[in-house]
Amino acid sequence: MAKNAGVTTSKINFCDLLCKHADFARMDALDGGCRTFQSLWCKQLKKHVTKNAPCEVAFGKRRPTTGF
């Protein structure tokens, strides 16, 4: 079985604004008008994370598994 972002269960926590650790992206760190739709600031990890990806706190950093 290929690894898929550290996820081993169907009960996945996704990174979105419903998370108590999520905040809007930092203004000085990102470019472009759509920055709030691309990433969020994780207060627990103290860094930008990909919005709507599996939670990096719970599953670790996302690893692509396309196989290309």
PALUMSE-630994 format. One record per residue: x negated, y negated, z negated of N, C-alpha, C in turn; residue in one letter; residue number from 1. Coordinates in pm, whole numbers, padded with zeros to 5 digits. Example, Ala and Ser with C-alpha at 12.3 -4.5 7.8 and 13.67 -1.06 7.14 Angstrom:
2
<rec><n_x>-01319</n_x><n_y>00569</n_y><n_z>-00780</n_z><ca_x>-01230</ca_x><ca_y>00450</ca_y><ca_z>-00780</ca_z><c_x>-01320</c_x><c_y>00330</c_y><c_z>-00780</c_z><aa>A</aa><i>1</i></rec>
<rec><n_x>-01285</n_x><n_y>00225</n_y><n_z>-00708</n_z><ca_x>-01367</ca_x><ca_y>00106</ca_y><ca_z>-00714</ca_z><c_x>-01290</c_x><c_y>-00003</c_y><c_z>-00787</c_z><aa>S</aa><i>2</i></rec>
//
This chain:
68
<rec><n_x>-00084</n_x><n_y>00118</n_y><n_z>00000</n_z><ca_x>00000</ca_x><ca_y>00000</ca_y><ca_z>00000</ca_z><c_x>-00088</c_x><c_y>-00124</c_y><c_z>00000</c_z><aa>M</aa><i>1</i></rec>
<rec><n_x>-00061</n_x><n_y>-00216</n_y><n_z>00092</n_z><ca_x>-00140</ca_x><ca_y>-00339</ca_y><ca_z>00102</ca_z><c_x>-00104</c_x><c_y>-00434</c_y><c_z>-00012</c_z><aa>A</aa><i>2</i></rec>
<rec><n_x>-00202</n_x><n_y>-00507</n_y><n_z>-00057</n_z><ca_x>-00177</ca_x><ca_y>-00607</ca_y><ca_z>-00162</ca_z><c_x>-00103</c_x><c_y>-00725</c_y><c_z>-00101</c_z><aa>K</aa><i>3</i></rec>
<rec><n_x>-00007</n_x><n_y>-00777</n_y><n_z>-00173</n_z><ca_x>00071</ca_x><ca_y>-00889</ca_y><ca_z>-00123</ca_z><c_x>00085</c_x><c_y>-00995</c_y><c_z>-00231</c_z><aa>N</aa><i>4</i></rec>
<rec><n_x>-00013</n_x><n_y>-01082</n_y><n_z>-00240</n_z><ca_x>-00014</ca_x><ca_y>-01194</ca_y><ca_z>-00335</ca_z><c_x>00001</c_x><c_y>-01149</c_y><c_z>-00479</c_z><aa>A</aa><i>5</i></rec>
<rec><n_x>-00044</n_x><n_y>-01028</n_y><n_z>-00512</n_z><ca_x>-00038</ca_x><ca_y>-00980</ca_y><ca_z>-00649</ca_z><c_x>00100</c_x><c_y>-00938</c_y><c_z>-00694</c_z><aa>G</aa><i>6</i></rec>
<rec><n_x>00197</n_x><n_y>-00938</n_y><n_z>-00604</n_z><ca_x>00334</ca_x><ca_y>-00905</ca_y><ca_z>-00639</ca_z><c_x>00353</c_x><c_y>-00755</c_y><c_z>-00641</c_z><aa>V</aa><i>7</i></rec>
<rec><n_x>00401</n_x><n_y>-00702</n_y><n_z>-00751</n_z><ca_x>00424</ca_x><ca_y>-00558</ca_y><ca_z>-00762</ca_z><c_x>00568</c_x><c_y>-00526</c_y><c_z>-00802</c_z><aa>T</aa><i>8</i></rec>
<rec><n_x>00655</n_x><n_y>-00626</n_y><n_z>-00799</n_z><ca_x>00793</ca_x><ca_y>-00607</ca_y><ca_z>-00840</ca_z><c_x>00884</c_x><c_y>-00690</c_y><c_z>-00750</c_z><aa>T</aa><i>9</i></rec>
<rec><n_x>01012</n_x><n_y>-00655</n_y><n_z>-00748</n_z><ca_x>01107</ca_x><ca_y>-00734</ca_y><ca_z>-00669</ca_z><c_x>01157</c_x><c_y>-00855</c_y><c_z>-00746</c_z><aa>S</aa><i>10</i></rec>
<rec><n_x>01124</n_x><n_y>-00866</n_y><n_z>-00874</n_z><ca_x>01163</ca_x><ca_y>-00980</ca_y><ca_z>-00957</ca_z><c_x>01052</c_x><c_y>-01083</c_y><c_z>-00953</c_z><aa>K</aa><i>11</i></rec>
<rec><n_x>01053</n_x><n_y>-01166</n_y><n_z>-00849</n_z><ca_x>00945</ca_x><ca_y>-01260</ca_y><ca_z>-00825</ca_z><c_x>00985</c_x><c_y>-01399</c_y><c_z>-00872</c_z><aa>I</aa><i>12</i></rec>
<rec><n_x>00896</n_x><n_y>-01465</n_y><n_z>-00944</n_z><ca_x>00913</ca_x><ca_y>-01605</ca_y><ca_z>-00980</ca_z><c_x>00848</c_x><c_y>-01687</c_y><c_z>-00870</c_z><aa>N</aa><i>13</i></rec>
<rec><n_x>00925</n_x><n_y>-01776</n_y><n_z>-00809</n_z><ca_x>00872</ca_x><ca_y>-01860</ca_y><ca_z>-00703</ca_z><c_x>00841</c_x><c_y>-01998</c_y><c_z>-00756</c_z><aa>F</aa><i>14</i></rec>
<rec><n_x>00743</n_x><n_y>-02063</n_y><n_z>-00696</n_z><ca_x>00705</ca_x><ca_y>-02198</ca_y><ca_z>-00735</ca_z><c_x>00801</c_x><c_y>-02297</c_y><c_z>-00672</c_z><aa>C</aa><i>15</i></rec>
<rec><n_x>00883</n_x><n_y>-02359</n_y><n_z>-00755</n_z><ca_x>00975</ca_x><ca_y>-02463</ca_y><ca_z>-00710</ca_z><c_x>01000</c_x><c_y>-02559</c_y><c_z>-00825</c_z><aa>D</aa><i>16</i></rec>
<rec><n_x>01081</n_x><n_y>-02659</n_y><n_z>-00801</n_z><ca_x>01103</ca_x><ca_y>-02761</ca_y><ca_z>-00904</ca_z><c_x>01189</c_x><c_y>-02713</c_y><c_z>-01021</c_z><aa>L</aa><i>17</i></rec>
<rec><n_x>01240</n_x><n_y>-02592</n_y><n_z>-01015</n_z><ca_x>01314</ca_x><ca_y>-02535</ca_y><ca_z>-01128</ca_z><c_x>01220</c_x><c_y>-02486</c_y><c_z>-01239</c_z><aa>L</aa><i>18</i></rec>
<rec><n_x>01094</n_x><n_y>-02465</n_y><n_z>-01204</n_z><ca_x>00995</ca_x><ca_y>-02418</ca_y><ca_z>-01301</ca_z><c_x>00963</c_x><c_y>-02531</c_y><c_z>-01400</c_z><aa>C</aa><i>19</i></rec>
<rec><n_x>00951</n_x><n_y>-02497</n_y><n_z>-01528</n_z><ca_x>00921</ca_x><ca_y>-02598</ca_y><ca_z>-01630</ca_z><c_x>00780</c_x><c_y>-02653</c_y><c_z>-01617</c_z><aa>K</aa><i>20</i></rec>
<rec><n_x>00693</n_x><n_y>-02583</n_y><n_z>-01544</n_z><ca_x>00554</ca_x><ca_y>-02628</ca_y><ca_z>-01527</ca_z><c_x>00535</c_x><c_y>-02707</c_y><c_z>-01397</c_z><aa>H</aa><i>21</i></rec>
<rec><n_x>00639</n_x><n_y>-02719</n_y><n_z>-01314</n_z><ca_x>00627</ca_x><ca_y>-02785</ca_y><ca_z>-01184</ca_z><c_x>00653</c_x><c_y>-02935</c_y><c_z>-01195</c_z><aa>A</aa><i>22</i></rec>
<rec><n_x>00581</n_x><n_y>-03010</n_y><n_z>-01114</n_z><ca_x>00599</ca_x><ca_y>-03154</ca_y><ca_z>-01104</ca_z><c_x>00573</c_x><c_y>-03193</c_y><c_z>-00959</c_z><aa>D</aa><i>23</i></rec>
<rec><n_x>00612</n_x><n_y>-03315</n_y><n_z>-00922</n_z><ca_x>00587</ca_x><ca_y>-03362</ca_y><ca_z>-00787</ca_z><c_x>00437</c_x><c_y>-03371</c_y><c_z>-00762</c_z><aa>F</aa><i>24</i></rec>
<rec><n_x>00399</n_x><n_y>-03357</n_y><n_z>-00636</n_z><ca_x>00259</ca_x><ca_y>-03363</ca_y><ca_z>-00597</ca_z><c_x>00199</c_x><c_y>-03498</c_y><c_z>-00635</c_z><aa>A</aa><i>25</i></rec>
<rec><n_x>00070</n_x><n_y>-03500</n_y><n_z>-00665</n_z><ca_x>00001</ca_x><ca_y>-03623</ca_y><ca_z>-00702</ca_z><c_x>-00017</c_x><c_y>-03711</c_y><c_z>-00579</c_z><aa>R</aa><i>26</i></rec>
<rec><n_x>00014</n_x><n_y>-03838</n_y><n_z>-00593</n_z><ca_x>00009</ca_x><ca_y>-03932</ca_y><ca_z>-00481</ca_z><c_x>-00132</c_x><c_y>-03950</c_y><c_z>-00426</c_z><aa>M</aa><i>27</i></rec>
<rec><n_x>-00232</n_x><n_y>-03952</n_y><n_z>-00511</n_z><ca_x>-00369</ca_x><ca_y>-03980</ca_y><ca_z>-00467</ca_z><c_x>-00440</c_x><c_y>-03858</c_y><c_z>-00409</c_z><aa>D</aa><i>28</i></rec>
<rec><n_x>-00380</n_x><n_y>-03741</n_y><n_z>-00414</n_z><ca_x>-00449</ca_x><ca_y>-03620</ca_y><ca_z>-00371</ca_z><c_x>-00404</c_x><c_y>-03570</c_y><c_z>-00234</c_z><aa>A</aa><i>29</i></rec>
<rec><n_x>-00286</n_x><n_y>-03612</n_y><n_z>-00189</n_z><ca_x>-00233</ca_x><ca_y>-03558</ca_y><ca_z>-00064</ca_z><c_x>-00204</c_x><c_y>-03668</c_y><c_z>00036</c_z><aa>L</aa><i>30</i></rec>
<rec><n_x>-00205</n_x><n_y>-03633</n_y><n_z>00161</n_z><ca_x>-00180</ca_x><ca_y>-03725</ca_y><ca_z>00270</ca_z><c_x>-00046</c_x><c_y>-03692</c_y><c_z>00335</c_z><aa>D</aa><i>31</i></rec>
<rec><n_x>00020</n_x><n_y>-03791</n_y><n_z>00391</n_z><ca_x>00142</ca_x><ca_y>-03766</ca_y><ca_z>00468</ca_z><c_x>00268</c_x><c_y>-03793</c_y><c_z>00391</c_z><aa>G</aa><i>32</i></rec>
<rec><n_x>00375</n_x><n_y>-03815</n_y><n_z>00464</n_z><ca_x>00502</ca_x><ca_y>-03850</ca_y><ca_z>00403</ca_z><c_x>00578</c_x><c_y>-03732</c_y><c_z>00348</c_z><aa>G</aa><i>33</i></rec>
<rec><n_x>00543</n_x><n_y>-03610</n_y><n_z>00387</n_z><ca_x>00620</ca_x><ca_y>-03492</ca_y><ca_z>00345</ca_z><c_x>00550</c_x><c_y>-03415</c_y><c_z>00235</c_z><aa>C</aa><i>34</i></rec>
<rec><n_x>00460</n_x><n_y>-03479</n_y><n_z>00161</n_z><ca_x>00377</ca_x><ca_y>-03406</ca_y><ca_z>00063</ca_z><c_x>00459</c_x><c_y>-03334</c_y><c_z>-00043</c_z><aa>R</aa><i>35</i></rec>
<rec><n_x>00576</n_x><n_y>-03386</n_y><n_z>-00081</n_z><ca_x>00654</ca_x><ca_y>-03321</ca_y><ca_z>-00185</ca_z><c_x>00721</c_x><c_y>-03194</c_y><c_z>-00133</c_z><aa>T</aa><i>36</i></rec>
<rec><n_x>00724</n_x><n_y>-03176</n_y><n_z>-00002</n_z><ca_x>00786</ca_x><ca_y>-03056</ca_y><ca_z>00055</ca_z><c_x>00683</c_x><c_y>-02949</c_y><c_z>00086</c_z><aa>F</aa><i>37</i></rec>
<rec><n_x>00554</n_x><n_y>-02978</n_y><n_z>00069</n_z><ca_x>00449</ca_x><ca_y>-02883</ca_y><ca_z>00101</ca_z><c_x>00385</c_x><c_y>-02822</c_y><c_z>-00023</c_z><aa>Q</aa><i>38</i></rec>
<rec><n_x>00373</n_x><n_y>-02901</n_y><n_z>-00128</n_z><ca_x>00308</ca_x><ca_y>-02850</ca_y><ca_z>-00249</ca_z><c_x>00368</c_x><c_y>-02917</c_y><c_z>-00372</c_z><aa>S</aa><i>39</i></rec>
<rec><n_x>00341</n_x><n_y>-02855</n_y><n_z>-00485</n_z><ca_x>00384</ca_x><ca_y>-02907</ca_y><ca_z>-00614</ca_z><c_x>00263</c_x><c_y>-02908</c_y><c_z>-00706</c_z><aa>L</aa><i>40</i></rec>
<rec><n_x>00269</n_x><n_y>-02991</n_y><n_z>-00809</n_z><ca_x>00165</ca_x><ca_y>-02993</ca_y><ca_z>-00911</ca_z><c_x>00205</c_x><c_y>-02895</c_y><c_z>-01020</c_z><aa>W</aa><i>41</i></rec>
<rec><n_x>00119</n_x><n_y>-02800</n_y><n_z>-01051</n_z><ca_x>00144</ca_x><ca_y>-02705</ca_y><ca_z>-01159</ca_z><c_x>00077</c_x><c_y>-02760</c_y><c_z>-01285</c_z><aa>C</aa><i>42</i></rec>
<rec><n_x>00157</n_x><n_y>-02793</n_y><n_z>-01384</n_z><ca_x>00104</ca_x><ca_y>-02849</ca_y><ca_z>-01509</ca_z><c_x>00022</c_x><c_y>-02746</c_y><c_z>-01585</c_z><aa>K</aa><i>43</i></rec>
<rec><n_x>00056</n_x><n_y>-02619</n_y><n_z>-01572</n_z><ca_x>-00016</ca_x><ca_y>-02516</ca_y><ca_z>-01645</ca_z><c_x>-00153</c_x><c_y>-02489</c_y><c_z>-01582</c_z><aa>Q</aa><i>44</i></rec>
<rec><n_x>-00158</n_x><n_y>-02482</n_y><n_z>-01448</n_z><ca_x>-00284</ca_x><ca_y>-02457</ca_y><ca_z>-01379</ca_z><c_x>-00363</c_x><c_y>-02585</c_y><c_z>-01355</c_z><aa>L</aa><i>45</i></rec>
<rec><n_x>-00296</n_x><n_y>-02700</n_y><n_z>-01368</n_z><ca_x>-00357</ca_x><ca_y>-02831</ca_y><ca_z>-01346</ca_z><c_x>-00415</c_x><c_y>-02842</c_y><c_z>-01205</c_z><aa>K</aa><i>46</i></rec>
<rec><n_x>-00333</n_x><n_y>-02802</n_y><n_z>-01105</n_z><ca_x>-00373</ca_x><ca_y>-02812</ca_y><ca_z>-00966</ca_z><c_x>-00250</c_x><c_y>-02806</c_y><c_z>-00876</c_z><aa>K</aa><i>47</i></rec>
<rec><n_x>-00269</n_x><n_y>-02840</n_y><n_z>-00749</n_z><ca_x>-00161</ca_x><ca_y>-02828</ca_y><ca_z>-00652</ca_z><c_x>-00145</c_x><c_y>-02682</c_y><c_z>-00614</c_z><aa>H</aa><i>48</i></rec>
<rec><n_x>-00020</n_x><n_y>-02641</n_y><n_z>-00599</n_z><ca_x>00013</ca_x><ca_y>-02505</ca_y><ca_z>-00557</ca_z><c_x>00113</c_x><c_y>-02513</c_y><c_z>-00442</c_z><aa>V</aa><i>49</i></rec>
<rec><n_x>00121</n_x><n_y>-02407</n_y><n_z>-00364</n_z><ca_x>00212</ca_x><ca_y>-02402</ca_y><ca_z>-00251</ca_z><c_x>00355</c_x><c_y>-02387</c_y><c_z>-00299</c_z><aa>T</aa><i>50</i></rec>
<rec><n_x>00441</n_x><n_y>-02477</n_y><n_z>-00254</n_z><ca_x>00581</ca_x><ca_y>-02473</ca_y><ca_z>-00292</ca_z><c_x>00647</c_x><c_y>-02350</c_y><c_z>-00229</c_z><aa>K</aa><i>51</i></rec>
<rec><n_x>00735</n_x><n_y>-02285</n_y><n_z>-00303</n_z><ca_x>00813</ca_x><ca_y>-02168</ca_y><ca_z>-00263</ca_z><c_x>00730</c_x><c_y>-02042</c_y><c_z>-00244</c_z><aa>N</aa><i>52</i></rec>
<rec><n_x>00606</n_x><n_y>-02044</n_y><n_z>-00287</n_z><ca_x>00522</ca_x><ca_y>-01924</ca_y><ca_z>-00285</ca_z><c_x>00540</c_x><c_y>-01851</c_y><c_z>-00418</c_z><aa>A</aa><i>53</i></rec>
<rec><n_x>00501</n_x><n_y>-01722</n_y><n_z>-00425</n_z><ca_x>00505</ca_x><ca_y>-01655</ca_y><ca_z>-00555</ca_z><c_x>00424</c_x><c_y>-01732</c_y><c_z>-00659</c_z><aa>P</aa><i>54</i></rec>
<rec><n_x>00470</n_x><n_y>-01736</n_y><n_z>-00780</n_z><ca_x>00407</ca_x><ca_y>-01813</ca_y><ca_z>-00889</ca_z><c_x>00262</c_x><c_y>-01769</c_y><c_z>-00909</c_z><aa>C</aa><i>55</i></rec>
<rec><n_x>00169</n_x><n_y>-01864</n_y><n_z>-00898</n_z><ca_x>00027</ca_x><ca_y>-01833</ca_y><ca_z>-00918</ca_z><c_x>-00005</c_x><c_y>-01800</c_y><c_z>-01063</c_z><aa>E</aa><i>56</i></rec>
<rec><n_x>00071</n_x><n_y>-01853</n_y><n_z>-01156</n_z><ca_x>00049</ca_x><ca_y>-01823</ca_y><ca_z>-01297</ca_z><c_x>00079</c_x><c_y>-01675</c_y><c_z>-01323</c_z><aa>V</aa><i>57</i></rec>
<rec><n_x>00187</n_x><n_y>-01626</n_y><n_z>-01266</n_z><ca_x>00229</ca_x><ca_y>-01488</ca_y><ca_z>-01289</ca_z><c_x>00158</c_x><c_y>-01387</c_y><c_z>-01200</c_z><aa>A</aa><i>58</i></rec>
<rec><n_x>00129</n_x><n_y>-01424</n_y><n_z>-01073</n_z><ca_x>00081</ca_x><ca_y>-01327</ca_y><ca_z>-00975</ca_z><c_x>-00058</c_x><c_y>-01355</c_y><c_z>-00921</c_z><aa>F</aa><i>59</i></rec>
<rec><n_x>-00121</n_x><n_y>-01465</n_y><n_z>-00961</n_z><ca_x>-00252</ca_x><ca_y>-01499</ca_y><ca_z>-00909</ca_z><c_x>-00244</c_x><c_y>-01576</c_y><c_z>-00780</c_z><aa>G</aa><i>60</i></rec>
<rec><n_x>-00359</n_x><n_y>-01617</n_y><n_z>-00728</n_z><ca_x>-00362</ca_x><ca_y>-01697</ca_y><ca_z>-00607</ca_z><c_x>-00313</c_x><c_y>-01615</c_y><c_z>-00488</c_z><aa>K</aa><i>61</i></rec>
<rec><n_x>-00234</n_x><n_y>-01679</n_y><n_z>-00405</n_z><ca_x>-00176</ca_x><ca_y>-01611</ca_y><ca_z>-00288</ca_z><c_x>-00285</c_x><c_y>-01568</c_y><c_z>-00190</c_z><aa>R</aa><i>62</i></rec>
<rec><n_x>-00272</n_x><n_y>-01444</n_y><n_z>-00147</n_z><ca_x>-00366</ca_x><ca_y>-01388</ca_y><ca_z>-00049</ca_z><c_x>-00289</c_x><c_y>-01348</c_y><c_z>00076</c_z><aa>R</aa><i>63</i></rec>
<rec><n_x>-00323</n_x><n_y>-01402</n_y><n_z>00193</n_z><ca_x>-00254</ca_x><ca_y>-01361</ca_y><ca_z>00315</ca_z><c_x>-00281</c_x><c_y>-01215</c_y><c_z>00348</c_z><aa>P</aa><i>64</i></rec>
<rec><n_x>-00182</n_x><n_y>-01144</n_y><n_z>00398</n_z><ca_x>-00199</ca_x><ca_y>-01004</ca_y><ca_z>00432</ca_z><c_x>-00145</c_x><c_y>-00973</c_y><c_z>00572</c_z><aa>T</aa><i>65</i></rec>
<rec><n_x>-00170</n_x><n_y>-01062</n_y><n_z>00668</n_z><ca_x>-00116</ca_x><ca_y>-01042</ca_y><ca_z>00804</ca_z><c_x>-00182</c_x><c_y>-00928</c_y><c_z>00878</c_z><aa>T</aa><i>66</i></rec>
<rec><n_x>-00307</n_x><n_y>-00899</n_y><n_z>00846</n_z><ca_x>-00377</ca_x><ca_y>-00789</ca_y><ca_z>00911</ca_z><c_x>-00441</c_x><c_y>-00828</c_y><c_z>01044</c_z><aa>G</aa><i>67</i></rec>
<rec><n_x>-00439</n_x><n_y>-00956</n_y><n_z>01079</n_z><ca_x>-00501</ca_x><ca_y>-01000</ca_y><ca_z>01205</ca_z><c_x>-00649</c_x><c_y>-01007</c_y><c_z>01191</c_z><aa>F</aa><i>68</i></rec>
//
